[in-house]
């Protein structure tokens, strides 16, 4: 089998690329809704955090949160988000 693959390397690589592309398209189609919903939920969560921090006058925390994902996670936990 190895000799067949080496002899037809270009054709084999093209077929692998086609299969990978088809699988990628199937995954995107299958999970497009879930991905969009997760992105929307993440945006809502972040916007809620920003609004709450703003209402409390914690603008420095908004900026720090934008620059530091670990700090942002701590703030999510602090605000039960």
MMTF fields as JSON, N, C-alpha, C and O atoms, coordinates in Angstrom:
{
  "mmtfVersion": "1.0.0",
  "mmtfProducer": "UNKNOWN",
  "numBonds": 323,
  "numAtoms": 324,
  "numGroups": 81,
  "numChains": 1,
  "numModels": 1,
  "chainsPerModel": [1],
  "groupsPerChain": [81],
  "chainIdList": ["A"],
  "bondAtomList": [4, 2, 8, 6, 12, 10, 16, 14, 20, 18, 24, 22, 28, 26, 32, 30, 36, 34, 40, 38, 44, 42, 48, 46, 52, 50, 56, 54, 60, 58, 64, 62, 68, 66, 72, 70, 76, 74, 80, 78, 84, 82, 88, 86, 92, 90, 96, 94, 100, 98, 104, 102, 108, 106, 112, 110, 116, 114, 120, 118, 124, 122, 128, 126, 132, 130, 136, 134, 140, 138, 144, 142, 148, 146, 152, 150, 156, 154, 160, 158, 164, 162, 168, 166, 172, 170, 176, 174, 180, 178, 184, 182, 188, 186, 192, 190, 196, 194, 200, 198, 204, 202, 208, 206, 212, 210, 216, 214, 220, 218, 224, 222, 228, 226, 232, 230, 236, 234, 240, 238, 244, 242, 248, 246, 252, 250, 256, 254, 260, 258, 264, 262, 268, 266, 272, 270, 276, 274, 280, 278, 284, 282, 288, 286, 292, 290, 296, 294, 300, 298, 304, 302, 308, 306, 312, 310, 316, 314, 320, 318],
  "bondOrderList": [1, 1, 1, 1, 1, 1, 1, 1, 1, 1, 1, 1, 1, 1, 1, 1, 1, 1, 1, 1, 1, 1, 1, 1, 1, 1, 1, 1, 1, 1, 1, 1, 1, 1, 1, 1, 1, 1, 1, 1, 1, 1, 1, 1, 1, 1, 1, 1, 1, 1, 1, 1, 1, 1, 1, 1, 1, 1, 1, 1, 1, 1, 1, 1, 1, 1, 1, 1, 1, 1, 1, 1, 1, 1, 1, 1, 1, 1, 1, 1],
  "groupList": [{"groupName": "UNK", "atomNameList": ["N", "CA", "C", "O"], "elementList": ["N", "C", "C", "O"], "formalChargeList": [0, 0, 0, 0], "bondAtomList": [1, 0, 2, 1, 3, 2], "bondOrderList": [1, 1, 2], "singleLetterCode": "X", "chemCompType": "L-PEPTIDE LINKING"}],
  "groupTypeList": [0, 0, 0, 0, 0, 0, 0, 0, 0, 0, 0, 0, 0, 0, 0, 0, 0, 0, 0, 0, 0, 0, 0, 0, 0, 0, 0, 0, 0, 0, 0, 0, 0, 0, 0, 0, 0, 0, 0, 0, 0, 0, 0, 0, 0, 0, 0, 0, 0, 0, 0, 0, 0, 0, 0, 0, 0, 0, 0, 0, 0, 0, 0, 0, 0, 0, 0, 0, 0, 0, 0, 0, 0, 0, 0, 0, 0, 0, 0, 0, 0],
  "groupIdList": [1, 2, 3, 4, 5, 6, 7, 8, 9, 10, 11, 12, 13, 14, 15, 16, 17, 18, 19, 20, 21, 22, 23, 24, 25, 26, 27, 28, 29, 30, 31, 32, 33, 34, 35, 36, 37, 38, 39, 40, 41, 42, 43, 44, 45, 46, 47, 48, 49, 50, 51, 52, 53, 54, 55, 56, 57, 58, 59, 60, 61, 62, 63, 64, 65, 66, 67, 68, 69, 70, 71, 72, 73, 74, 75, 76, 77, 78, 79, 80, 81],
  "secStructList": [7, 2, 2, 2, 2, 2, 2, 6, 2, 2, 2, 2, 2, 2, 2, 2, 2, 2, 2, 2, 2, 2, 2, 2, 2, 2, 2, 2, 2, 2, 2, 2, 2, 2, 2, 2, 2, 2, 2, 2, 2, 2, 2, 2, 2, 2, 2, 2, 2, 2, 2, 2, 2, 2, 2, 6, 6, 7, 2, 2, 2, 2, 2, 2, 2, 2, 2, 7, 2, 2, 2, 2, 2, 2, 2, 2, 2, 2, 6, 6, 7],
  "xCoordList": [0.831, 0.0, 0.871, 0.556, 1.965, 2.849, 3.417, 3.517, 3.783, 4.357, 3.317, 3.65, 2.075, 0.994, 0.808, 0.648, 0.831, 0.649, 1.803, 1.585, 3.033, 4.183, 4.145, 4.499, 3.72, 3.659, 2.582, 2.694, 1.56, 0.442, 0.317, -0.785, 1.464, 1.481, 0.644, -0.133, 0.79, 0.047, -1.454, -2.218, -1.863, -3.287, -3.792, -4.878, -3.01, -3.395, -3.527, -4.493, -2.568, -2.62, -3.834, -4.458, -4.173, -5.364, -6.625, -7.525, -6.684, -7.849, -7.954, -9.046, -6.827, -6.822, -7.301, -8.103, -6.81, -7.247, -8.75, -9.431, -9.267, -10.705, -11.518, -12.551, -11.059, -11.761, -11.723, -12.736, -10.57, -10.452, -11.359, -12.008, -11.4, -12.262, -13.734, -14.504, -14.12, -15.507, -15.866, -16.955, -14.969, -15.227, -15.338, -16.203, -14.471, -14.535, -15.859, -16.445, -16.332, -17.619, -18.765, -19.68, -18.718, -19.758, -19.784, -20.854, -18.617, -18.536, -19.078, -19.838, -18.683, -19.177, -20.692, -21.36, -21.238, -22.688, -23.387, -24.403, -22.846, -23.481, -23.483, -24.464, -22.402, -22.255, -22.391, -22.136, -22.778, -22.877, -23.821, -23.5, -24.974, -25.938, -25.402, -25.548, -24.78, -24.23, -23.107, -22.999, -22.275, -21.166, -21.698, -21.216, -22.687, -23.272, -23.929, -23.8, -24.634, -25.29, -24.262, -24.45, -23.188, -22.137, -21.486, -21.201, -21.256, -20.664, -21.608, -21.169, -22.901, -23.89, -23.934, -23.982, -23.916, -23.928, -22.672, -22.742, -21.532, -20.28, -20.335, -19.88, -20.894, -21.025, -21.964, -21.685, -23.07, -24.017, -23.365, -23.552, -22.605, -21.925, -20.925, -20.88, -20.134, -19.144, -19.822, -19.393, -20.876, -21.591, -22.197, -22.187, -22.721, -23.283, -22.203, -22.424, -21.043, -19.931, -19.541, -19.365, -19.409, -19.015, -20.035, -19.659, -21.322, -22.361, -22.332, -22.447, -22.178, -22.149, -20.928, -21.03, -19.785, -18.58, -18.722, -18.304, -19.306, -19.508, -20.428, -20.16, -21.514, -22.454, -21.785, -22.17, -20.785, -20.063, -18.864, -18.141, -18.659, -17.53, -16.19, -15.149, -16.206, -14.968, -14.402, -14.178, -14.181, -13.69, -12.287, -11.956, -11.476, -10.139, -10.242, -9.434, -11.242, -11.438, -11.899, -11.561, -12.665, -13.086, -11.856, -11.725, -10.961, -9.749, -8.838, -8.299, -8.667, -7.808, -8.392, -7.659, -9.713, -10.396, -10.188, -10.027, -10.194, -9.998, -8.59, -8.385, -7.63, -6.235, -5.797, -4.78, -6.554, -6.126, -7.267, -8.151, -7.261, -8.342, -8.533, -9.661, -7.447, -7.573, -8.298, -9.128, -7.985, -8.666, -10.141, -11.02, -10.392, -11.774, -12.561, -13.707, -11.96, -12.628, -12.938, -14.01, -12.017, -12.257, -13.441, -14.243, -13.544, -14.675, -15.988, -17.016, -15.957, -17.16, -17.626, -18.818, -16.683, -17.019, -17.54, -18.503, -16.901, -17.33, -18.776, -19.53, -19.157, -20.497, -21.453, -22.547, -21.016, -21.837, -22.323, -23.498, -21.409, -21.739, -21.161, -21.337],
  "yCoordList": [-1.192, 0.0, 1.251, 2.233, 1.214, 2.37, 2.731, 3.911, 1.749, 2.023, 2.658, 3.504, 2.254, 2.842, 4.307, 5.172, 4.572, 5.945, 6.835, 7.978, 6.315, 7.114, 7.378, 8.466, 6.391, 6.544, 7.547, 8.194, 7.67, 8.565, 9.677, 10.094, 10.144, 11.094, 12.341, 12.766, 12.93, 14.148, 13.87, 14.623, 12.801, 12.447, 12.155, 12.595, 11.419, 11.083, 12.35, 12.496, 13.262, 14.513, 15.347, 15.97, 15.362, 16.098, 15.489, 16.211, 14.171, 13.499, 13.78, 14.011, 13.759, 14.066, 15.493, 15.75, 16.426, 17.819, 17.941, 18.68, 17.215, 17.256, 16.707, 17.271, 15.623, 15.029, 15.983, 16.176, 16.575, 17.52, 18.728, 19.193, 19.228, 20.372, 20.006, 20.787, 18.823, 18.382, 18.202, 18.59, 17.623, 17.456, 18.805, 18.995, 19.729, 21.07, 21.743, 22.389, 21.594, 22.18, 21.536, 22.227, 20.223, 19.533, 20.003, 20.225, 20.152, 20.611, 22.029, 22.335, 22.895, 24.285, 24.326, 25.06, 23.544, 23.516, 22.969, 23.511, 21.904, 21.238, 22.117, 22.143, 22.826, 23.572, 25.086, 25.823, 25.556, 27.002, 27.662, 28.715, 27.063, 27.628, 27.67, 28.676, 26.582, 26.52, 27.529, 28.16, 27.678, 28.627, 30.055, 30.859, 30.367, 31.71, 31.998, 33.099, 31.005, 31.185, 31.382, 32.225, 30.613, 30.754, 32.135, 32.753, 32.611, 33.944, 35.021, 35.972, 34.875, 35.838, 35.838, 36.898, 34.652, 34.552, 35.158, 35.814, 34.939, 35.517, 37.041, 37.721, 37.571, 39.03, 39.587, 40.628, 38.9, 39.351, 39.348, 40.272, 38.303, 38.181, 39.321, 39.945, 39.583, 40.651, 42.015, 42.854, 42.238, 43.514, 43.718, 44.831, 42.658, 42.748, 43.14, 43.986, 42.522, 42.855, 44.324, 45.031, 44.772, 46.161, 47.128, 48.112, 46.857, 47.739, 47.783, 48.853, 46.622, 46.584, 47.319, 48.062, 47.105, 47.805, 49.316, 50.108, 49.698, 51.114, 51.766, 52.872, 51.075, 51.602, 51.807, 52.688, 50.985, 51.092, 52.039, 52.223, 52.631, 53.54, 52.838, 53.45, 51.569, 50.784, 50.728, 49.65, 51.89, 51.936, 51.346, 50.782, 51.47, 50.858, 49.342, 48.717, 48.754, 47.306, 46.909, 45.827, 47.774, 47.498, 47.407, 46.476, 48.373, 48.389, 47.212, 46.572, 46.931, 45.812, 44.489, 43.599, 44.37, 43.166, 42.936, 41.801, 44.024, 43.913, 43.44, 42.795, 43.756, 43.408, 42.094, 41.523, 41.611, 40.451, 39.439, 39.62, 38.378, 37.387, 36.725, 36.41, 36.513, 35.899, 36.835, 36.395, 38.117, 39.093, 39.186, 39.296, 39.14, 39.173, 37.994, 38.156, 36.821, 35.64, 35.831, 35.44, 36.425, 36.696, 37.645, 37.485, 38.629, 39.559, 38.853, 39.119, 37.96, 37.179, 36.423, 36.387, 35.828, 35.084, 36.022, 35.698, 37.179, 38.154, 38.593, 38.789, 38.747, 39.216, 38.069, 38.295, 36.843, 35.654, 35.594, 35.346, 35.822, 35.774, 34.535, 34.326],
  "zCoordList": [0.0, 0.0, 0.0, -0.672, 0.753, 0.84, -0.523, -0.858, -1.299, -2.622, -3.54, -4.37, -3.394, -4.194, -3.81, -4.672, -2.512, -2.043, -2.497, -2.897, -2.437, -2.863, -4.363, -4.815, -5.124, -6.573, -6.984, -8.025, -6.181, -6.492, -5.453, -5.098, -4.977, -3.862, -4.145, -3.29, -5.324, -5.639, -5.607, -5.004, -6.248, -6.278, -4.864, -4.487, -4.091, -2.715, -1.87, -1.122, -1.983, -1.22, -1.601, -0.741, -2.894, -3.337, -2.726, -2.296, -2.691, -2.11, -0.615, -0.098, 0.07, 1.505, 1.723, 2.62, 0.904, 1.018, 0.791, 1.502, -0.199, -0.487, 0.676, 1.038, 1.252, 2.392, 3.585, 4.258, 3.847, 4.966, 4.757, 5.694, 3.541, 3.238, 3.429, 3.988, 2.965, 3.119, 4.589, 5.011, 5.366, 6.798, 7.5, 8.355, 7.142, 7.72, 7.421, 8.29, 6.193, 5.811, 6.583, 7.031, 6.738, 7.51, 8.958, 9.523, 9.553, 10.944, 11.064, 11.982, 10.13, 10.17, 10.037, 10.765, 9.112, 8.924, 10.16, 10.596, 10.718, 11.854, 13.097, 13.84, 13.323, 14.568, 14.408, 15.361, 13.25, 13.013, 14.005, 14.554, 14.241, 15.18, 16.591, 17.285, 17.021, 18.372, 18.562, 19.614, 17.544, 17.621, 17.697, 18.494, 16.872, 16.885, 18.231, 18.766, 18.778, 20.078, 21.193, 22.07, 21.159, 22.173, 22.089, 23.115, 20.882, 20.712, 21.238, 21.885, 20.961, 21.45, 22.973, 23.597, 23.568, 25.033, 25.652, 26.692, 25.017, 25.521, 25.46, 26.379, 24.375, 24.258, 25.319, 25.914, 25.557, 26.579, 27.959, 28.75, 28.231, 29.522, 29.716, 30.776, 28.694, 28.779, 28.897, 29.689, 28.113, 28.195, 29.574, 30.099, 30.162, 31.506, 32.509, 33.375, 32.386, 33.275, 33.126, 34.119, 31.894, 31.641, 32.232, 32.869, 32.025, 32.562, 34.088, 34.687, 34.707, 36.168, 36.724, 37.699, 36.098, 36.547, 36.338, 37.182, 35.223, 34.933, 35.959, 36.428, 36.306, 37.3, 38.656, 39.425, 38.936, 40.206, 40.119, 41.098, 38.954, 38.777, 38.689, 38.927, 38.351, 38.309, 36.885, 36.336, 36.308, 34.929, 34.787, 33.744, 35.811, 35.751, 35.618, 34.931, 36.279, 36.174, 34.775, 34.294, 34.124, 32.745, 31.852, 31.058, 31.985, 31.162, 31.485, 30.582, 32.77, 33.172, 32.681, 32.25, 32.75, 32.293, 30.796, 30.347, 30.036, 28.589, 28.244, 27.215, 29.091, 28.824, 29.465, 29.071, 30.446, 31.232, 31.365, 32.202, 30.552, 30.587, 31.956, 32.338, 32.69, 34.017, 34.979, 35.775, 34.902, 35.751, 35.357, 36.212, 34.062, 33.584, 34.144, 34.563, 34.155, 34.7, 36.18, 36.643, 36.922, 38.347, 38.52, 39.439, 37.634, 37.703, 37.359, 37.982, 36.376, 36.062, 37.302, 37.609, 38.003, 39.216, 40.307, 41.002, 40.452, 41.461, 41.232, 42.186, 39.969, 39.635, 39.269, 38.752, 39.547, 39.275, 37.83, 37.559, 36.932, 35.504, 34.857, 33.656]
}
